[in-house]
Amino acid sequence: MIVPMSVVLGLSAVLFGIGLFGFLARRNIILMFVSIEVMLNAVNLSLAGFSWHLGDPRGQILALFVIAVAAAEAGIGLGLVIALNRNKPGAGVADLTQLKW
């Protein structure tokens, strides 16, 4: 069964919208990072869909690079959350000003 490209792009747009809403509506750092990961996975889905539709592997290779960037972003975000929790329990965005020198 072949899935039409419009279904893949529609699912990607819905996932990106959910991630964007989660990023804008939440003030918890961890939930904001999860929302960013959902948006990056939506982009990966559309890249893989276009790659499959066009028969060109460059989209899949680019999706692998996006996964690597997402892993680096998660590592940096985890470091920020740990540094923030050492100063004050809780993971609010407003508390990030305490991390200044």
Backbone bond lengths (Angstrom), bond angles and torsions (degrees), N, CA, C in turn:
res aa  C-N    CA-C-N  psi(-1)  N-CA   C-N-CA  omega(-1)  CA-C   N-CA-C  phi
1 M - - - 1.458 - - 1.529 109.04 -
2 I 1.305 115.85 124.44 1.465 121.56 -178.76 1.522 108.75 -96.86
3 V 1.323 115.13 127.94 1.462 121.21 179.42 1.531 108.06 -86.54
4 P 1.329 118.10 129.78 1.471 119.90 179.08 1.537 111.15 -66.01
5 M 1.312 115.25 152.02 1.467 120.78 -179.28 1.519 111.50 -64.23
6 S 1.319 117.44 -30.02 1.467 119.75 179.68 1.521 111.39 -66.13
7 V 1.328 117.80 -32.62 1.465 120.85 177.78 1.525 110.06 -69.67
8 V 1.315 116.68 -41.53 1.470 120.63 179.00 1.522 110.50 -63.95
9 L 1.329 117.02 -45.41 1.463 120.33 179.18 1.525 111.80 -67.86
10 G 1.333 117.55 -35.72 1.456 120.56 177.01 1.519 111.53 -64.79
11 L 1.331 116.90 -44.18 1.463 120.42 177.63 1.519 110.68 -64.33
12 S 1.317 116.74 -39.93 1.459 120.56 177.22 1.523 111.37 -62.63
13 A 1.320 117.53 -41.77 1.469 120.94 179.08 1.523 111.39 -66.34
14 V 1.335 116.84 -39.57 1.471 120.10 178.34 1.520 110.20 -65.08
15 L 1.326 117.87 -44.67 1.460 121.21 178.12 1.525 111.35 -62.16
16 F 1.319 117.02 -41.60 1.457 120.04 178.88 1.525 110.46 -65.33
17 G 1.323 117.43 -39.96 1.466 120.50 177.63 1.517 112.31 -64.17
18 I 1.336 117.38 -40.36 1.458 120.87 177.46 1.531 110.30 -63.39
19 G 1.333 115.82 -42.94 1.461 119.38 178.42 1.516 112.43 -65.50
20 L 1.320 117.26 -39.98 1.461 120.99 178.86 1.521 111.28 -65.65
21 F 1.324 116.70 -42.87 1.463 119.92 177.40 1.526 110.64 -63.41
22 G 1.332 116.79 -42.81 1.462 120.18 178.97 1.513 111.94 -63.02
23 F 1.328 117.27 -36.67 1.463 120.08 179.20 1.519 111.85 -69.67
24 L 1.324 116.64 -41.23 1.459 119.97 -176.75 1.525 113.10 -79.34
25 A 1.325 117.67 -26.16 1.459 120.26 -173.94 1.527 113.17 -91.54
26 R 1.316 118.63 -19.35 1.462 121.18 -174.27 1.522 110.80 -101.26
27 R 1.334 115.06 151.71 1.453 121.61 175.18 1.518 111.77 -116.17
28 N 1.320 117.65 6.07 1.447 122.40 177.20 1.528 108.25 -91.19
29 I 1.319 116.78 130.19 1.459 120.39 -174.68 1.524 111.47 -63.41
30 I 1.308 117.08 -41.64 1.465 120.40 -177.45 1.528 110.54 -63.66
31 L 1.323 116.86 -43.65 1.466 119.69 178.25 1.528 111.79 -67.13
32 M 1.326 116.62 -30.79 1.463 119.23 176.09 1.527 110.96 -67.32
33 F 1.344 116.85 -39.69 1.460 119.78 177.07 1.527 111.39 -66.76
34 V 1.319 117.37 -37.81 1.463 120.32 176.76 1.531 110.03 -63.28
35 S 1.327 116.78 -39.54 1.467 120.67 178.38 1.525 111.26 -65.13
36 I 1.328 117.04 -38.73 1.465 120.11 176.87 1.524 110.31 -64.33
37 E 1.334 116.36 -39.29 1.467 119.75 177.90 1.533 111.06 -63.85
38 V 1.331 117.46 -37.86 1.471 120.76 177.75 1.533 109.86 -64.22
39 M 1.338 117.01 -41.22 1.461 119.86 178.32 1.525 111.29 -65.25
40 L 1.338 117.26 -41.11 1.464 119.57 178.42 1.526 111.23 -65.69
41 N 1.324 117.46 -36.30 1.465 119.63 177.25 1.526 111.60 -69.13
42 A 1.322 117.47 -31.21 1.468 120.00 174.87 1.527 110.21 -65.00
43 V 1.323 116.48 -40.87 1.466 120.26 176.69 1.529 110.28 -64.54
44 N 1.338 116.52 -41.05 1.469 119.83 177.81 1.524 111.31 -61.77
45 L 1.321 116.69 -39.06 1.464 120.30 178.70 1.522 111.10 -63.16
46 S 1.315 116.97 -43.87 1.462 118.71 179.32 1.531 111.46 -69.00
47 L 1.343 117.51 -36.88 1.467 119.62 176.28 1.524 111.43 -62.61
48 A 1.333 116.44 -44.52 1.467 119.61 179.57 1.524 110.81 -66.87
49 G 1.326 116.95 -36.79 1.465 120.01 178.14 1.518 112.09 -64.55
50 F 1.329 116.47 -46.14 1.466 119.36 177.82 1.519 110.99 -65.19
51 S 1.329 116.54 -38.23 1.458 119.97 178.71 1.526 111.05 -61.55
52 W 1.320 115.71 -44.10 1.468 119.33 179.43 1.531 110.91 -68.06
53 H 1.338 116.32 -40.86 1.465 120.66 -177.86 1.532 111.64 -64.96
54 L 1.326 116.32 -39.37 1.461 120.38 -177.32 1.527 112.80 -89.27
55 G 1.334 117.15 -11.85 1.462 120.03 -179.36 1.519 113.37 73.18
56 D 1.324 117.04 25.74 1.458 122.38 -177.30 1.529 108.84 -119.41
57 P 1.315 119.86 125.77 1.471 121.19 -176.08 1.529 114.54 -77.64
58 R 1.334 118.37 -1.83 1.469 119.29 -177.49 1.526 112.70 -64.45
59 G 1.310 118.07 -32.08 1.460 120.75 177.80 1.519 111.90 -66.37
60 Q 1.329 116.53 -37.85 1.461 120.02 177.94 1.520 111.02 -69.68
61 I 1.321 117.38 -36.40 1.457 120.78 176.81 1.525 110.31 -65.90
62 L 1.322 116.47 -41.92 1.463 120.00 176.89 1.525 111.01 -63.88
63 A 1.324 117.83 -35.92 1.465 121.07 176.60 1.522 110.79 -63.36
64 L 1.328 118.04 -36.26 1.460 120.47 175.63 1.524 111.48 -63.89
65 F 1.328 117.29 -38.82 1.462 120.18 175.94 1.528 111.18 -65.49
66 V 1.318 117.57 -37.84 1.470 120.81 177.35 1.522 110.11 -64.56
67 I 1.327 117.61 -38.09 1.465 121.04 176.78 1.523 110.06 -63.41
68 A 1.331 117.69 -40.26 1.470 120.80 177.95 1.523 111.33 -64.53
69 V 1.326 117.61 -41.01 1.464 121.19 177.56 1.524 110.05 -65.36
70 A 1.320 117.49 -38.45 1.463 121.07 178.47 1.521 111.17 -64.96
71 A 1.330 117.12 -36.89 1.461 120.21 177.65 1.529 110.49 -66.38
72 A 1.322 117.19 -41.73 1.468 120.22 177.34 1.520 110.87 -64.74
73 E 1.320 116.79 -39.79 1.474 121.11 178.24 1.514 110.77 -64.05
74 A 1.322 117.68 -38.89 1.464 120.72 178.69 1.522 110.87 -67.13
75 G 1.328 117.38 -38.25 1.460 120.30 178.01 1.515 112.49 -65.63
76 I 1.327 117.25 -43.63 1.463 121.01 177.84 1.521 110.50 -66.51
77 G 1.324 116.52 -41.22 1.463 119.79 178.52 1.518 112.33 -63.84
78 L 1.324 117.15 -40.01 1.457 120.29 177.49 1.522 110.83 -63.99
79 G 1.321 117.01 -39.57 1.468 120.13 176.37 1.521 112.22 -62.22
80 L 1.332 116.78 -40.84 1.467 119.85 177.11 1.522 111.97 -64.89
81 V 1.327 116.80 -41.22 1.464 120.03 179.78 1.520 110.64 -65.38
82 I 1.325 117.98 -40.38 1.466 120.71 178.39 1.525 110.60 -65.47
83 A 1.328 117.55 -42.75 1.461 120.40 178.08 1.525 111.32 -64.27
84 L 1.317 116.60 -37.12 1.462 120.31 178.87 1.521 111.15 -69.37
85 N 1.329 117.30 -40.68 1.465 120.42 -178.83 1.519 112.67 -70.54
86 R 1.307 118.41 -21.62 1.457 120.09 175.18 1.527 110.84 -69.55
87 N 1.324 116.68 -34.87 1.462 120.42 -179.92 1.517 112.27 -80.75
88 K 1.310 116.97 -43.58 1.458 121.33 -175.04 1.523 108.39 -152.83
89 P 1.335 118.01 128.73 1.471 119.30 177.40 1.534 111.20 -62.39
90 G 1.300 115.83 144.84 1.470 121.21 -177.74 1.511 109.41 109.67
91 A 1.291 116.16 153.88 1.457 120.73 -177.10 1.510 110.17 -126.30
92 G 1.324 116.52 64.90 1.458 120.71 178.91 1.516 111.30 -96.25
93 V 1.312 116.60 151.11 1.458 121.52 179.95 1.520 109.87 -68.77
94 A 1.312 118.04 -34.83 1.458 121.37 -178.36 1.532 111.69 -66.26
95 D 1.322 117.02 -21.06 1.467 120.65 -179.54 1.511 113.27 -81.69
96 L 1.319 118.38 -5.29 1.465 121.06 -179.63 1.520 112.80 -68.21
97 T 1.321 119.19 -19.36 1.454 120.95 178.13 1.518 111.69 -68.02
98 Q 1.323 117.94 -16.38 1.464 121.22 178.53 1.522 111.68 -75.15
99 L 1.316 118.84 -13.10 1.454 122.54 -178.01 1.519 112.62 -84.68
100 K 1.348 117.88 2.71 1.464 120.05 179.03 1.515 109.58 -70.08
101 W 1.333 115.08 158.19 1.459 120.14 -178.52 1.473 109.94 -67.35
